Amino acid sequence: MSLAELQKEALGLPDERALLAASLLHTLSSPDTEISDDEVLQRDSDLAEGRVTEISHETFVRRVESER
């Protein structure tokens, strides 16, 4: 069965689509989001020493969304 055929069949499912999607997402590996203690300390030092400037959460979210 091709991907297109499988997708067509899956789209034909009523509420089971959500269960299928959740189970498929669960099988994917997580992106590497681990940050080491050393990196946290370096970023804190960079901020304290003025090598970087702080931004608001709203600015951060806006920048992330604009990159998508």
C-alpha positions in Angstrom: 0.0 0.0 0.0 1.4 3.4 -1.0 1.6 6.4 1.4 -1.2 8.1 -0.6 -3.4 5.1 -0.3 -2.7 4.8 3.4 -3.4 8.5 3.9 -6.7 8.2 2.1 -7.7 5.3 4.3 -6.7 7.0 7.5 -8.6 10.2 6.5 -11.7 8.1 6.1 -11.6 7.0 9.7 -13.9 9.0 12.1 -12.6 9.5 15.7 -10.0 6.8 15.3 -7.9 9.3 13.3 -6.9 11.0 16.5 -5.9 7.8 18.1 -3.9 6.8 15.1 -2.1 10.1 14.9 -1.3 10.0 18.6 0.1 6.5 18.4 2.2 7.4 15.3 3.5 10.6 17.0 4.4 8.6 20.1 6.7 6.4 18.0 8.8 9.3 16.8 12.0 10.1 18.6 12.1 13.3 20.6 14.2 16.2 19.3 17.4 16.7 21.2 16.3 19.4 23.7 18.8 18.6 26.5 20.8 21.6 27.7 23.9 20.8 29.8 24.6 22.6 33.1 27.7 24.1 31.5 25.6 25.7 28.8 23.2 27.1 31.3 26.1 28.6 33.3 27.7 30.0 30.2 24.4 31.6 29.1 23.9 33.1 32.5 27.5 34.4 32.5 27.0 35.9 29.0 23.9 37.7 30.2 25.5 39.0 33.4 28.6 40.2 31.5 26.5 42.0 28.9 27.7 39.8 26.0 24.0 39.2 25.1 20.8 41.1 25.8 17.7 39.8 27.3 14.4 39.6 25.3 10.9 39.2 26.5 9.0 35.9 26.3 6.6 37.6 23.8 9.5 38.6 21.6 10.9 35.1 21.7 7.6 33.5 20.8 7.1 36.0 17.9 10.6 35.2 16.5 10.1 31.5 16.8 6.7 31.7 15.0 8.1 33.9 12.3 10.8 31.3 11.5 8.3 28.5 11.0 
